[in-house]
Amino acid sequence: MPNFVKPSMLLVDDDAAARDVLGTVFEHREFDVLTAASAAEAQAVLSIFAFDLVVTDLHMENDHSGYDVVRCANACSERPLSVILSSWPIPASEWQAAGADAAYVKSAGLRKTVESIQRSLATRNEARIA
């Protein structure tokens, strides 16, 4: 069972190597990371646990599985920040219509992507407190 003293994160990617690398990077950034290998697995996890952050690949079981994860996360009583990672750029109108808070290209520089996600989460948390 996850220990959610640190910011909690659900990381969803069907590529085991990507899950391992991203999970390690976020753990080093002080996130408590739980992983899922599919949109279906992520939806099951989201029905049990609340998270501060959900980061999902877009293309898993189908070309838009990540959007299913985002919609499920957005339906949670404690809505997490939802971020899509993809191998190629996604039009903002598309990921915004699905309800994602941000989308990043995996090859765009992992350090900057993680830092940007951390800033977005911090800003969101500050707004919740105010």
N, CA, C and O atoms as a Tinker XYZ file with bonds, in Angstrom:
   520  protein
     1  N      0.844000   -1.183000    0.000000    73     2
     2  CA     0.000000    0.000000    0.000000    64     1     3
     3  C      0.885000    1.241000    0.000000    63     2     4     5
     4  O      1.866000    1.306000    0.741000    81     3
     5  N      0.541000    2.232000   -0.833000    73     3     6
     6  CA     1.357000    3.445000   -0.909000    64     5     7
     7  C      1.312000    4.252000    0.385000    63     6     8     9
     8  O      0.312000    4.232000    1.104000    81     7
     9  N      2.404000    4.962000    0.677000    73     7    10
    10  CA     2.475000    5.875000    1.804000    64     9    11
    11  C      2.432000    7.282000    1.226000    63    10    12    13
    12  O      3.407000    7.733000    0.624000    81    11
    13  N      1.315000    7.982000    1.400000    73    11    14
    14  CA     1.122000    9.261000    0.729000    64    13    15
    15  C      1.513000   10.461000    1.590000    63    14    16    17
    16  O      0.783000   11.451000    1.645000    81    15
    17  N      2.672000   10.375000    2.267000    73    15    18
    18  CA     3.190000   11.526000    2.989000    64    17    19
    19  C      3.772000   12.511000    1.966000    63    18    20    21
    20  O      3.575000   13.721000    2.083000    81    19
    21  N      4.475000   11.996000    0.982000    73    19    22
    22  CA     4.982000   12.793000   -0.125000    64    21    23
    23  C      3.821000   13.026000   -1.089000    63    22    24    25
    24  O      2.775000   12.390000   -0.954000    81    23
    25  N      3.987000   13.930000   -2.063000    73    23    26
    26  CA     2.934000   14.046000   -3.080000    64    25    27
    27  C      2.737000   12.683000   -3.760000    63    26    28    29
    28  O      3.702000   12.014000   -4.129000    81    27
    29  N      1.503000   12.300000   -3.913000    73    27    30
    30  CA     1.205000   10.986000   -4.483000    64    29    31
    31  C      0.982000   11.088000   -5.979000    63    30    32    33
    32  O      0.418000   12.058000   -6.486000    81    31
    33  N      1.445000   10.051000   -6.670000    73    31    34
    34  CA     1.402000   10.076000   -8.122000    64    33    35
    35  C      1.055000    8.697000   -8.656000    63    34    36    37
    36  O      1.588000    7.686000   -8.198000    81    35
    37  N      0.155000    8.671000   -9.631000    73    35    38
    38  CA    -0.106000    7.469000  -10.401000    64    37    39
    39  C      0.550000    7.667000  -11.762000    63    38    40    41
    40  O      0.236000    8.618000  -12.477000    81    39
    41  N      1.461000    6.767000  -12.115000    73    39    42
    42  CA     2.176000    6.814000  -13.380000    64    41    43
    43  C      1.667000    5.670000  -14.246000    63    42    44    45
    44  O      1.747000    4.506000  -13.853000    81    43
    45  N      1.145000    6.000000  -15.424000    73    43    46
    46  CA     0.520000    4.998000  -16.292000    64    45    47
    47  C      1.245000    4.958000  -17.633000    63    46    48    49
    48  O      1.293000    5.951000  -18.358000    81    47
    49  N      1.810000    3.791000  -17.950000    73    47    50
    50  CA     2.477000    3.619000  -19.240000    64    49    51
    51  C      2.570000    2.124000  -19.511000    63    50    52    53
    52  O      2.910000    1.347000  -18.619000    81    51
    53  N      2.270000    1.724000  -20.734000    73    51    54
    54  CA     2.335000    0.307000  -21.084000    64    53    55
    55  C      3.756000   -0.152000  -21.387000    63    54    56    57
    56  O      4.000000   -1.351000  -21.526000    81    55
    57  N      4.680000    0.770000  -21.490000    73    55    58
    58  CA     6.079000    0.452000  -21.733000    64    57    59
    59  C      6.796000    0.339000  -20.380000    63    58    60    61
    60  O      6.968000    1.335000  -19.678000    81    59
    61  N      7.210000   -0.877000  -20.023000    73    59    62
    62  CA     7.823000   -1.120000  -18.711000    64    61    63
    63  C      9.081000   -0.274000  -18.509000    63    62    64    65
    64  O      9.307000    0.241000  -17.415000    81    63
    65  N      9.893000   -0.128000  -19.543000    73    63    66
    66  CA    11.117000    0.666000  -19.410000    64    65    67
    67  C     10.784000    2.126000  -19.126000    63    66    68    69
    68  O     11.423000    2.756000  -18.283000    81    67
    69  N      9.789000    2.666000  -19.824000    73    67    70
    70  CA     9.376000    4.058000  -19.585000    64    69    71
    71  C      8.835000    4.214000  -18.167000    63    70    72    73
    72  O      9.143000    5.197000  -17.493000    81    71
    73  N      8.036000    3.257000  -17.709000    73    71    74
    74  CA     7.508000    3.304000  -16.336000    64    73    75
    75  C      8.646000    3.314000  -15.325000    63    74    76    77
    76  O      8.628000    4.084000  -14.365000    81    75
    77  N      9.640000    2.450000  -15.549000    73    75    78
    78  CA    10.764000    2.369000  -14.613000    64    77    79
    79  C     11.554000    3.667000  -14.569000    63    78    80    81
    80  O     11.863000    4.173000  -13.490000    81    79
    81  N     11.882000    4.207000  -15.738000    73    79    82
    82  CA    12.673000    5.442000  -15.787000    64    81    83
    83  C     11.894000    6.604000  -15.187000    63    82    84    85
    84  O     12.408000    7.318000  -14.326000    81    83
    85  N     10.650000    6.799000  -15.640000    73    83    86
    86  CA     9.845000    7.913000  -15.127000    64    85    87
    87  C      9.579000    7.754000  -13.638000    63    86    88    89
    88  O      9.641000    8.724000  -12.882000    81    87
    89  N      9.285000    6.536000  -13.223000    73    87    90
    90  CA     9.039000    6.294000  -11.799000    64    89    91
    91  C     10.244000    6.659000  -10.955000    63    90    92    93
    92  O     10.105000    7.291000   -9.908000    81    91
    93  N     11.415000    6.268000  -11.402000    73    91    94
    94  CA    12.644000    6.586000  -10.671000    64    93    95
    95  C     12.887000    8.084000  -10.616000    63    94    96    97
    96  O     13.257000    8.622000   -9.572000    81    95
    97  N     12.679000    8.755000  -11.741000    73    95    98
    98  CA    12.874000   10.212000  -11.780000    64    97    99
    99  C     11.934000   10.904000  -10.800000    63    98   100   101
   100  O     12.366000   11.769000  -10.039000    81    99
   101  N     10.658000   10.536000  -10.808000    73    99   102
   102  CA     9.707000   11.174000   -9.897000    64   101   103
   103  C      9.972000   10.789000   -8.441000    63   102   104   105
   104  O      9.774000   11.613000   -7.549000    81   103
   105  N     10.409000    9.574000   -8.185000    73   103   106
   106  CA    10.761000    9.193000   -6.808000    64   105   107
   107  C     11.930000   10.031000   -6.301000    63   106   108   109
   108  O     11.943000   10.432000   -5.138000    81   107
   109  N     12.910000   10.299000   -7.162000    73   107   110
   110  CA    14.034000   11.151000   -6.770000    64   109   111
   111  C     13.594000   12.596000   -6.548000    63   110   112   113
   112  O     14.287000   13.364000   -5.879000    81   111
   113  N     12.465000   12.959000   -7.100000    73   111   114
   114  CA    11.894000   14.296000   -6.895000    64   113   115
   115  C     10.903000   14.293000   -5.730000    63   114   116   117
   116  O     10.090000   15.207000   -5.592000    81   115
   117  N     10.983000   13.257000   -4.894000    73   115   118
   118  CA    10.192000   13.151000   -3.663000    64   117   119
   119  C      8.709000   12.891000   -3.886000    63   118   120   121
   120  O      7.876000   13.366000   -3.114000    81   119
   121  N      8.371000   12.149000   -4.925000    73   119   122
   122  CA     6.999000   11.703000   -5.135000    64   121   123
   123  C      6.854000   10.272000   -4.652000    63   122   124   125
   124  O      7.786000    9.475000   -4.760000    81   123
   125  N      5.700000    9.951000   -4.126000    73   123   126
   126  CA     5.343000    8.572000   -3.809000    64   125   127
   127  C      4.630000    8.039000   -5.042000    63   126   128   129
   128  O      3.494000    8.425000   -5.318000    81   127
   129  N      5.291000    7.152000   -5.790000    73   127   130
   130  CA     4.823000    6.731000   -7.107000    64   129   131
   131  C      4.204000    5.337000   -7.063000    63   130   132   133
   132  O      4.791000    4.392000   -6.535000    81   131
   133  N      3.025000    5.237000   -7.622000    73   131   134
   134  CA     2.381000    3.956000   -7.880000    64   133   135
   135  C      2.228000    3.857000   -9.385000    63   134   136   137
   136  O      1.890000    4.849000  -10.032000    81   135
   137  N      2.469000    2.688000   -9.959000    73   135   138
   138  CA     2.414000    2.559000  -11.408000    64   137   139
   139  C      1.287000    1.647000  -11.857000    63   138   140   141
   140  O      0.817000    0.783000  -11.116000    81   139
   141  N      0.871000    1.868000  -13.096000    73   139   142
   142  CA    -0.118000    1.014000  -13.762000    64   141   143
   143  C      0.358000    0.807000  -15.194000    63   142   144   145
   144  O      0.938000    1.707000  -15.802000    81   143
   145  N      0.107000   -0.391000  -15.728000    73   143   146
   146  CA     0.595000   -0.740000  -17.056000    64   145   147
   147  C     -0.446000   -0.562000  -18.151000    63   146   148   149
   148  O     -0.173000   -0.850000  -19.317000    81   147
   149  N     -1.638000   -0.089000  -17.791000    73   147   150
   150  CA    -2.698000    0.090000  -18.795000    64   149   151
   151  C     -3.726000    1.081000  -18.263000    63   150   152   153
   152  O     -3.763000    1.389000  -17.072000    81   151
   153  N     -4.551000    1.568000  -19.170000    73   151   154
   154  CA    -5.641000    2.457000  -18.756000    64   153   155
   155  C     -6.611000    1.711000  -17.854000    63   154   156   157
   156  O     -7.097000    2.266000  -16.868000    81   155
   157  N     -6.893000    0.463000  -18.183000    73   155   158
   158  CA    -7.828000   -0.323000  -17.366000    64   157   159
   159  C     -7.293000   -0.501000  -15.946000    63   158   160   161
   160  O     -8.040000   -0.371000  -14.977000    81   159
   161  N     -6.007000   -0.796000  -15.828000    73   159   162
   162  CA    -5.407000   -0.939000  -14.497000    64   161   163
   163  C     -5.437000    0.394000  -13.745000    63   162   164   165
   164  O     -5.714000    0.428000  -12.546000    81   163
   165  N     -5.154000    1.479000  -14.447000    73   163   166
   166  CA    -5.181000    2.805000  -13.822000    64   165   167
   167  C     -6.573000    3.141000  -13.305000    63   166   168   169
   168  O     -6.717000    3.672000  -12.204000    81   167
   169  N     -7.589000    2.835000  -14.086000    73   167   170
   170  CA    -8.961000    3.117000  -13.666000    64   169   171
   171  C     -9.313000    2.325000  -12.413000    63   170   172   173
   172  O    -10.001000    2.840000  -11.531000    81   171
   173  N     -8.855000    1.091000  -12.323000    73   171   174
   174  CA    -9.106000    0.291000  -11.123000    64   173   175
   175  C     -8.401000    0.912000   -9.910000    63   174   176   177
   176  O     -8.977000    0.985000   -8.825000    81   175
   177  N     -7.163000    1.353000  -10.098000    73   175   178
   178  CA    -6.409000    1.976000   -9.004000    64   177   179
   179  C     -7.070000    3.279000   -8.577000    63   178   180   181
   180  O     -7.173000    3.560000   -7.383000    81   179
   181  N     -7.520000    4.077000   -9.546000    73   179   182
   182  CA    -8.171000    5.357000   -9.228000    64   181   183
   183  C     -9.493000    5.171000   -8.483000    63   182   184   185
   184  O     -9.956000    6.085000   -7.800000    81   183
   185  N    -10.091000    4.005000   -8.611000    73   183   186
   186  CA   -11.331000    3.749000   -7.874000    64   185   187
   187  C    -11.062000    3.443000   -6.404000    63   186   188   189
   188  O    -11.986000    3.423000   -5.592000    81   187
   189  N     -9.790000    3.203000   -6.063000    73   187   190
   190  CA    -9.428000    2.846000   -4.689000    64   189   191
   191  C     -8.661000    3.960000   -3.985000    63   190   192   193
   192  O     -8.938000    4.275000   -2.828000    81   191
   193  N     -7.692000    4.558000   -4.688000    73   191   194
   194  CA    -6.790000    5.541000   -4.083000    64   193   195
   195  C     -6.998000    6.926000   -4.674000    63   194   196   197
   196  O     -7.418000    7.072000   -5.822000    81   195
   197  N     -6.695000    7.946000   -3.868000    73   195   198
   198  CA    -6.681000    9.332000   -4.330000    64   197   199
   199  C     -5.225000    9.731000   -4.560000    63   198   200   201
   200  O     -4.335000    9.320000   -3.816000    81   199
   201  N     -4.994000   10.524000   -5.584000    73   199   202
   202  CA    -3.643000   10.963000   -5.935000    64   201   203
   203  C     -3.606000   12.472000   -6.104000    63   202   204   205
   204  O     -4.619000   13.105000   -6.403000    81   203
   205  N     -2.416000   13.038000   -5.908000    73   203   206
   206  CA    -2.195000   14.455000   -6.205000    64   205   207
   207  C     -1.953000   14.663000   -7.695000    63   206   208   209
   208  O     -2.280000   15.711000   -8.253000    81   207
   209  N     -1.375000   13.650000   -8.326000    73   207   210
   210  CA    -0.923000   13.769000   -9.712000    64   209   211
   211  C     -1.136000   12.448000  -10.445000    63   210   212   213
   212  O     -0.850000   11.377000   -9.910000    81   211
   213  N     -1.640000   12.536000  -11.675000    73   211   214
   214  CA    -1.716000   11.384000  -12.567000    64   213   215
   215  C     -0.964000   11.760000  -13.842000    63   214   216   217
   216  O     -1.283000   12.753000  -14.496000    81   215
   217  N      0.031000   10.955000  -14.182000    73   215   218
   218  CA     0.791000   11.139000  -15.417000    64   217   219
   219  C      0.566000    9.895000  -16.251000    63   218   220   221
   220  O      0.854000    8.782000  -15.808000    81   219
   221  N      0.051000   10.080000  -17.462000    73   219   222
   222  CA    -0.289000    8.934000  -18.298000    64   221   223
   223  C      0.238000    9.068000  -19.710000    63   222   224   225
   224  O      0.282000   10.156000  -20.284000    81   223
   225  N      0.634000    7.936000  -20.252000    73   223   226
   226  CA     0.941000    7.846000  -21.674000    64   225   227
   227  C     -0.390000    7.986000  -22.415000    63   226   228   229
   228  O     -1.443000    7.684000  -21.854000    81   227
   229  N     -0.355000    8.431000  -23.642000    73   227   230
   230  CA    -1.587000    8.555000  -24.418000    64   229   231
   231  C     -1.941000    7.246000  -25.117000    63   230   232   233
   232  O     -3.082000    6.790000  -25.046000    81   231
   233  N     -0.976000    6.651000  -25.781000    73   231   234
   234  CA    -1.232000    5.464000  -26.621000    64   233   235
   235  C     -0.889000    4.187000  -25.865000    63   234   236   237
   236  O      0.283000    3.847000  -25.699000    81   235
   237  N     -1.922000    3.484000  -25.410000    73   235   238
   238  CA    -1.708000    2.210000  -24.722000    64   237   239
   239  C     -2.602000    1.151000  -25.363000    63   238   240   241
   240  O     -2.283000    0.662000  -26.447000    81   239
   241  N     -3.704000    0.787000  -24.727000    73   239   242
   242  CA    -4.586000   -0.220000  -25.320000    64   241   243
   243  C     -5.129000    0.230000  -26.674000    63   242   244   245
   244  O     -5.335000   -0.580000  -27.578000    81   243
   245  N     -5.354000    1.536000  -26.793000    73   243   246
   246  CA    -5.753000    2.106000  -28.081000    64   245   247
   247  C     -5.093000    3.479000  -28.213000    63   246   248   249
   248  O     -4.348000    3.902000  -27.329000    81   247
   249  N     -5.364000    4.160000  -29.300000    73   247   250
   250  CA    -4.678000    5.429000  -29.566000    64   249   251
   251  C     -5.011000    6.552000  -28.586000    63   250   252   253
   252  O     -4.298000    7.555000  -28.536000    81   251
   253  N     -6.078000    6.401000  -27.812000    73   251   254
   254  CA    -6.479000    7.464000  -26.895000    64   253   255
   255  C     -6.747000    6.960000  -25.478000    63   254   256   257
   256  O     -7.531000    7.566000  -24.747000    81   255
   257  N     -6.114000    5.871000  -25.087000    73   255   258
   258  CA    -6.310000    5.303000  -23.747000    64   257   259
   259  C     -5.977000    6.303000  -22.643000    63   258   260   261
   260  O     -6.619000    6.310000  -21.592000    81   259
   261  N     -4.983000    7.139000  -22.882000    73   259   262
   262  CA    -4.607000    8.132000  -21.876000    64   261   263
   263  C     -5.752000    9.081000  -21.559000    63   262   264   265
   264  O     -5.898000    9.522000  -20.419000    81   263
   265  N     -6.565000    9.396000  -22.560000    73   263   266
   266  CA    -7.719000   10.260000  -22.316000    64   265   267
   267  C     -8.725000    9.566000  -21.401000    63   266   268   269
   268  O     -9.382000   10.227000  -20.597000    81   267
   269  N     -8.854000    8.254000  -21.511000    73   267   270
   270  CA    -9.735000    7.513000  -20.600000    64   269   271
   271  C     -9.230000    7.629000  -19.163000    63   270   272   273
   272  O    -10.020000    7.767000  -18.228000    81   271
   273  N     -7.915000    7.572000  -18.996000    73   271   274
   274  CA    -7.322000    7.729000  -17.662000    64   273   275
   275  C     -7.618000    9.126000  -17.119000    63   274   276   277
   276  O     -8.008000    9.276000  -15.961000    81   275
   277  N     -7.433000   10.139000  -17.950000    73   275   278
   278  CA    -7.686000   11.531000  -17.532000    64   277   279
   279  C     -9.148000   11.709000  -17.132000    63   278   280   281
   280  O     -9.435000   12.303000  -16.092000    81   279
   281  N    -10.063000   11.208000  -17.937000    73   279   282
   282  CA   -11.488000   11.348000  -17.606000    64   281   283
   283  C    -11.825000   10.652000  -16.291000    63   282   284   285
   284  O    -12.601000   11.176000  -15.492000    81   283
   285  N    -11.251000    9.486000  -16.063000    73   283   286
   286  CA   -11.470000    8.770000  -14.819000    64   285   287
   287  C    -10.899000    9.564000  -13.636000    63   286   288   289
   288  O    -11.549000    9.690000  -12.598000    81   287
   289  N     -9.695000   10.093000  -13.798000    73   287   290
   290  CA    -9.081000   10.897000  -12.735000    64   289   291
   291  C     -9.916000   12.137000  -12.434000    63   290   292   293
   292  O    -10.084000   12.514000  -11.274000    81   291
   293  N    -10.436000   12.768000  -13.485000    73   291   294
   294  CA   -11.241000   13.975000  -13.290000    64   293   295
   295  C    -12.559000   13.691000  -12.592000    63   294   296   297
   296  O    -13.152000   14.593000  -11.999000    81   295
   297  N    -13.023000   12.456000  -12.654000    73   295   298
   298  CA   -14.276000   12.086000  -11.994000    64   297   299
   299  C    -14.082000   11.763000  -10.512000    63   298   300   301
   300  O    -15.060000   11.576000   -9.788000    81   299
   301  N    -12.835000   11.697000  -10.058000    73   299   302
   302  CA   -12.560000   11.398000   -8.651000    64   301   303
   303  C    -12.998000   12.561000   -7.768000    63   302   304   305
   304  O    -12.964000   13.718000   -8.185000    81   303
   305  N    -13.408000   12.240000   -6.545000    73   303   306
   306  CA   -13.860000   13.296000   -5.635000    64   305   307
   307  C    -12.733000   14.276000   -5.316000    63   306   308   309
   308  O    -12.990000   15.468000   -5.153000    81   307
   309  N    -11.503000   13.802000   -5.224000    73   307   310
   310  CA   -10.342000   14.670000   -5.053000    64   309   311
   311  C     -9.572000   14.646000   -6.371000    63   310   312   313
   312  O     -8.668000   13.834000   -6.564000    81   311
   313  N     -9.945000   15.548000   -7.269000    73   311   314
   314  CA    -9.391000   15.556000   -8.627000    64   313   315
   315  C     -7.899000   15.842000   -8.612000    63   314   316   317
   316  O     -7.472000   16.879000   -8.106000    81   315
   317  N     -7.093000   14.921000   -9.170000    73   315   318
   318  CA    -5.652000   15.165000   -9.255000    64   317   319
   319  C     -5.303000   16.051000  -10.448000    63   318   320   321
   320  O     -6.130000   16.270000  -11.334000    81   319
   321  N     -4.090000   16.548000  -10.460000    73   319   322
   322  CA    -3.545000   17.184000  -11.644000    64   321   323
   323  C     -3.313000   16.065000  -12.653000    63   322   324   325
   324  O     -2.692000   15.056000  -12.318000    81   323
   325  N     -3.797000   16.223000  -13.870000    73   323   326
   326  CA    -3.700000   15.178000  -14.891000    64   325   327
   327  C     -2.801000   15.634000  -16.036000    63   326   328   329
   328  O     -3.036000   16.674000  -16.651000    81   327
   329  N     -1.776000   14.842000  -16.309000    73   327   330
   330  CA    -0.785000   15.180000  -17.325000    64   329   331
   331  C     -0.640000   14.015000  -18.294000    63   330   332   333
   332  O     -0.577000   12.856000  -17.884000    81   331
   333  N     -0.587000   14.333000  -19.574000    73   331   334
   334  CA    -0.385000   13.327000  -20.604000    64   333   335
   335  C      1.037000   13.453000  -21.148000    63   334   336   337
   336  O      1.506000   14.548000  -21.458000    81   335
   337  N      1.709000   12.314000  -21.255000    73   335   338
   338  CA     3.004000   12.242000  -21.921000    64   337   339
   339  C      2.807000   11.448000  -23.203000    63   338   340   341
   340  O      2.147000   10.409000  -23.206000    81   339
   341  N      3.379000   11.939000  -24.283000    73   339   342
   342  CA     3.216000   11.250000  -25.560000    64   341   343
   343  C      4.538000   11.263000  -26.313000    63   342   344   345
   344  O      5.408000   12.094000  -26.053000    81   343
   345  N      4.674000   10.350000  -27.230000    73   343   346
   346  CA     5.896000   10.280000  -28.038000    64   345   347
   347  C      5.964000   11.388000  -29.081000    63   346   348   349
   348  O      7.033000   11.676000  -29.620000    81   347
   349  N      4.821000   12.009000  -29.363000    73   347   350
   350  CA     4.796000   13.111000  -30.331000    64   349   351
   351  C      3.808000   14.172000  -29.853000    63   350   352   353
   352  O      2.965000   13.899000  -28.999000    81   351
   353  N      3.912000   15.380000  -30.402000    73   351   354
   354  CA     3.054000   16.480000  -29.944000    64   353   355
   355  C      1.562000   16.184000  -30.150000    63   354   356   357
   356  O      1.163000   15.544000  -31.123000    81   355
   357  N      0.770000   16.664000  -29.216000    73   355   358
   358  CA    -0.690000   16.543000  -29.269000    64   357   359
   359  C     -1.241000   17.962000  -29.346000    63   358   360   361
   360  O     -0.805000   18.820000  -28.578000    81   359
   361  N     -2.179000   18.239000  -30.242000    73   359   362
   362  CA    -2.770000   19.585000  -30.280000    64   361   363
   363  C     -3.391000   19.936000  -28.921000    63   362   364   365
   364  O     -4.092000   19.123000  -28.319000    81   363
   365  N     -3.125000   21.148000  -28.457000    73   363   366
   366  CA    -3.649000   21.578000  -27.159000    64   365   367
   367  C     -5.162000   21.451000  -27.095000    63   366   368   369
   368  O     -5.713000   21.081000  -26.058000    81   367
   369  N     -5.830000   21.755000  -28.189000    73   367   370
   370  CA    -7.290000   21.660000  -28.189000    64   369   371
   371  C     -7.757000   20.232000  -27.899000    63   370   372   373
   372  O     -8.816000   20.028000  -27.305000    81   371
   373  N     -6.965000   19.252000  -28.322000    73   371   374
   374  CA    -7.333000   17.847000  -28.118000    64   373   375
   375  C     -7.169000   17.417000  -26.659000    63   374   376   377
   376  O     -8.093000   16.856000  -26.071000    81   375
   377  N     -5.989000   17.679000  -26.071000    73   375   378
   378  CA    -5.793000   17.246000  -24.684000    64   377   379
   379  C     -6.609000   18.084000  -23.710000    63   378   380   381
   380  O     -7.034000   17.576000  -22.672000    81   379
   381  N     -6.834000   19.345000  -24.019000    73   379   382
   382  CA    -7.674000   20.174000  -23.158000    64   381   383
   383  C     -9.123000   19.700000  -23.193000    63   382   384   385
   384  O     -9.789000   19.676000  -22.158000    81   383
   385  N     -9.619000   19.322000  -24.371000    73   383   386
   386  CA   -10.989000   18.813000  -24.489000    64   385   387
   387  C    -11.176000   17.528000  -23.694000    63   386   388   389
   388  O    -12.274000   17.248000  -23.211000    81   387
   389  N    -10.114000   16.751000  -23.557000    73   387   390
   390  CA   -10.187000   15.516000  -22.774000    64   389   391
   391  C    -10.119000   15.787000  -21.276000    63   390   392   393
   392  O    -10.376000   14.893000  -20.470000    81   391
   393  N     -9.773000   17.021000  -20.898000    73   391   394
   394  CA    -9.734000   17.390000  -19.485000    64   393   395
   395  C     -8.364000   17.345000  -18.847000    63   394   396   397
   396  O     -8.246000   17.495000  -17.631000    81   395
   397  N     -7.318000   17.140000  -19.647000    73   395   398
   398  CA    -5.962000   17.122000  -19.096000    64   397   399
   399  C     -5.527000   18.537000  -18.727000    63   398   400   401
   400  O     -5.964000   19.516000  -19.333000    81   399
   401  N     -4.664000   18.623000  -17.727000    73   399   402
   402  CA    -4.131000   19.916000  -17.306000    64   401   403
   403  C     -2.911000   20.320000  -18.122000    63   402   404   405
   404  O     -2.595000   21.505000  -18.231000    81   403
   405  N     -2.229000   19.333000  -18.694000    73   403   406
   406  CA    -1.033000   19.611000  -19.503000    64   405   407
   407  C     -0.710000   18.378000  -20.326000    63   406   408   409
   408  O     -1.182000   17.277000  -20.047000    81   407
   409  N      0.111000   18.591000  -21.351000    73   407   410
   410  CA     0.618000   17.488000  -22.162000    64   409   411
   411  C      2.053000   17.820000  -22.543000    63   410   412   413
   412  O      2.384000   18.967000  -22.845000    81   411
   413  N      2.895000   16.798000  -22.521000    73   411   414
   414  CA     4.306000   16.965000  -22.842000    64   413   415
   415  C      4.740000   15.862000  -23.799000    63   414   416   417
   416  O      4.178000   14.766000  -23.809000    81   415
   417  N      5.743000   16.174000  -24.597000    73   415   418
   418  CA     6.363000   15.179000  -25.466000    64   417   419
   419  C      7.484000   14.521000  -24.663000    63   418   420   421
   420  O      8.311000   15.205000  -24.061000    81   419
   421  N      7.503000   13.195000  -24.661000    73   419   422
   422  CA     8.474000   12.452000  -23.848000    64   421   423
   423  C      9.915000   12.831000  -24.147000    63   422   424   425
   424  O     10.745000   12.855000  -23.239000    81   423
   425  N     10.224000   13.124000  -25.390000    73   423   426
   426  CA    11.606000   13.411000  -25.770000    64   425   427
   427  C     11.980000   14.880000  -25.595000    63   426   428   429
   428  O     13.075000   15.284000  -25.987000    81   427
   429  N     11.100000   15.679000  -25.021000    73   427   430
   430  CA    11.329000   17.124000  -24.949000    64   429   431
   431  C     12.273000   17.545000  -23.831000    63   430   432   433
   432  O     12.514000   18.740000  -23.661000    81   431
   433  N     12.800000   16.629000  -23.084000    73   431   434
   434  CA    13.683000   16.976000  -21.969000    64   433   435
   435  C     13.005000   16.623000  -20.667000    63   434   436   437
   436  O     12.181000   17.379000  -20.153000    81   435
   437  N     13.353000   15.490000  -20.149000    73   435   438
   438  CA    12.671000   14.958000  -18.973000    64   437   439
   439  C     12.808000   15.864000  -17.757000    63   438   440   441
   440  O     11.840000   16.071000  -17.026000    81   439
   441  N     13.991000   16.400000  -17.539000    73   439   442
   442  CA    14.205000   17.248000  -16.360000    64   441   443
   443  C     13.280000   18.459000  -16.380000    63   442   444   445
   444  O     12.643000   18.775000  -15.374000    81   443
   445  N     13.204000   19.137000  -17.522000    73   443   446
   446  CA    12.346000   20.322000  -17.635000    64   445   447
   447  C     10.869000   19.943000  -17.530000    63   446   448   449
   448  O     10.075000   20.684000  -16.950000    81   447
   449  N     10.511000   18.810000  -18.082000    73   447   450
   450  CA     9.117000   18.350000  -18.000000    64   449   451
   451  C      8.734000   18.106000  -16.548000    63   450   452   453
   452  O      7.679000   18.555000  -16.100000    81   451
   453  N      9.582000   17.398000  -15.812000    73   451   454
   454  CA     9.290000   17.092000  -14.405000    64   453   455
   455  C      9.243000   18.373000  -13.586000    63   454   456   457
   456  O      8.367000   18.533000  -12.736000    81   455
   457  N     10.166000   19.277000  -13.829000    73   455   458
   458  CA    10.155000   20.557000  -13.106000    64   457   459
   459  C      8.881000   21.342000  -13.395000    63   458   460   461
   460  O      8.307000   21.943000  -12.488000    81   459
   461  N      8.441000   21.341000  -14.628000    73   459   462
   462  CA     7.208000   22.035000  -14.992000    64   461   463
   463  C      5.999000   21.409000  -14.302000    63   462   464   465
   464  O      5.115000   22.119000  -13.821000    81   463
   465  N      5.964000   20.092000  -14.256000    73   463   466
   466  CA     4.867000   19.393000  -13.569000    64   465   467
   467  C      4.891000   19.732000  -12.083000    63   466   468   469
   468  O      3.840000   19.974000  -11.489000    81   467
   469  N      6.078000   19.754000  -11.474000    73   467   470
   470  CA     6.185000   20.106000  -10.063000    64   469   471
   471  C      5.681000   21.525000   -9.801000    63   470   472   473
   472  O      4.984000   21.762000   -8.815000    81   471
   473  N      6.027000   22.460000  -10.668000    73   471   474
   474  CA     5.544000   23.839000  -10.505000    64   473   475
   475  C      4.027000   23.900000  -10.616000    63   474   476   477
   476  O      3.369000   24.582000   -9.829000    81   475
   477  N      3.477000   23.196000  -11.583000    73   475   478
   478  CA     2.017000   23.183000  -11.763000    64   477   479
   479  C      1.326000   22.610000  -10.531000    63   478   480   481
   480  O      0.300000   23.128000  -10.090000    81   479
   481  N      1.886000   21.551000   -9.984000    73   479   482
   482  CA     1.298000   20.938000   -8.790000    64   481   483
   483  C      1.402000   21.880000   -7.594000    63   482   484   485
   484  O      0.453000   22.003000   -6.819000    81   483
   485  N      2.538000   22.541000   -7.439000    73   483   486
   486  CA     2.710000   23.491000   -6.336000    64   485   487
   487  C      1.727000   24.647000   -6.459000    63   486   488   489
   488  O      1.120000   25.054000   -5.469000    81   487
   489  N      1.569000   25.176000   -7.662000    73   487   490
   490  CA     0.622000   26.269000   -7.894000    64   489   491
   491  C     -0.795000   25.825000   -7.571000    63   490   492   493
   492  O     -1.557000   26.559000   -6.941000    81   491
   493  N     -1.137000   24.644000   -7.996000    73   491   494
   494  CA    -2.473000   24.106000   -7.719000    64   493   495
   495  C     -2.700000   23.948000   -6.215000    63   494   496   497
   496  O     -3.762000   24.302000   -5.704000    81   495
   497  N     -1.708000   23.420000   -5.513000    73   495   498
   498  CA    -1.844000   23.227000   -4.070000    64   497   499
   499  C     -1.961000   24.551000   -3.330000    63   498   500   501
   500  O     -2.726000   24.666000   -2.372000    81   499
   501  N     -1.198000   25.560000   -3.777000    73   499   502
   502  CA    -1.290000   26.885000   -3.172000    64   501   503
   503  C     -2.677000   27.480000   -3.378000    63   502   504   505
   504  O     -3.223000   28.111000   -2.473000    81   503
   505  N     -3.249000   27.282000   -4.562000    73   503   506
   506  CA    -4.594000   27.803000   -4.850000    64   505   507
   507  C     -5.643000   27.108000   -3.987000    63   506   508   509
   508  O     -6.618000   27.738000   -3.578000    81   507
   509  N     -5.458000   25.822000   -3.706000    73   507   510
   510  CA    -6.403000   25.088000   -2.857000    64   509   511
   511  C     -6.361000   25.588000   -1.412000    63   510   512   513
   512  O     -7.381000   25.611000   -0.723000    81   511
   513  N     -5.169000   25.988000   -0.964000    73   511   514
   514  CA    -5.019000   26.453000    0.410000    64   513   515
   515  C     -5.613000   27.845000    0.572000    63   514   516   517
   516  O     -6.211000   28.153000    1.603000    81   515
   517  N     -5.448000   28.687000   -0.448000    73   515   518
   518  CA    -5.890000   30.098000   -0.371000    64   517   519
   519  C     -7.408000   30.223000   -0.332000    63   518   520
   520  O     -7.934000   31.334000   -0.268000    81   519
